[in-house]
Amino acid sequence: MESLDYRERRGQLEAYFDRTAAETWARLTSDAPLGRVRSTVREGRDAMRARLLSWLPADLRGRRLLDAGCGTGALAAEAAARGAEVVAVDLAGSLVELARQRNTEAGPGSIEFRTGDMLEPGLGDFDHVVAMDSLIHYEAPDMVRMLGKLAAHCRESILFTFAPWTPLLGAMHAAGRLFPRADRAPSIEPVRPVSLSLQLVGWGPLAAWAPVRSERVARGFYISHAMELSRS
């Protein structure tokens, strides 16, 4: 059963990315000039996407991949170019529509863009699941439960990212809670990597899975930590 916190946060994310931040994210994920802060975020996201793609097989023909929280579809497009059959899903319909407009050629693979919840069982089963920066707004217990639901429909690997706890990020998170602002994105939830690994290992729905590698990407104002889970 979904927790109330999860449902509330999902609703906040849908409202923010579908309306408040749609234009900002369209610009961030384009080639348009950016200010110093957002330029580092773009650079960091590009580096993280490249890292996650490097953990997938070079040849994805015959493989089915879920891009969970696809945004404007950059990762989905690169996976399809390797031959994957990609289902790309996001809560924000405006971003999904932009992804469709930007990615009309899928190469040897295919992309099916959908608006909705990445945990929807009706999406089917997959060989690989990638959730890049789409779990960072959830607290660790909800994140673990979400990974368990994704694992139930995945055969080989789950690649995901989270916001690693640092003193600076922890302070920023606390300040954000003290001084809320109406147009601010739902807060990022810092997670300690060791604590997250301990929660993942041996937990029922993830008992057959194990962390096999992890890596942090930091570019200015962008800090994210990637982890790969594989069937053990």
Secondary structure, 3 states (H helix, E strand, C coil): CCCHHHHHHHHHHHHHHHHHCHHHHHHHCCCCCCCHHHHHHHHHHHHHHHHHHHCCCCCCCCCEEEEECCCCCHHHHHHHHCCCEEEEEECCHHHHHHHHHHCCCCCCCEEEEEECCCCCHHHCCEEEEEECCCCCCCCHHHHHHHHHHHHCCEEEEEEEEECECCHHHHHHHHHHHHCCCCCCCCCCCCECHHHHHHHHCCCHHHCCEEEEEEEEEEECCEEEEEEEEEEC
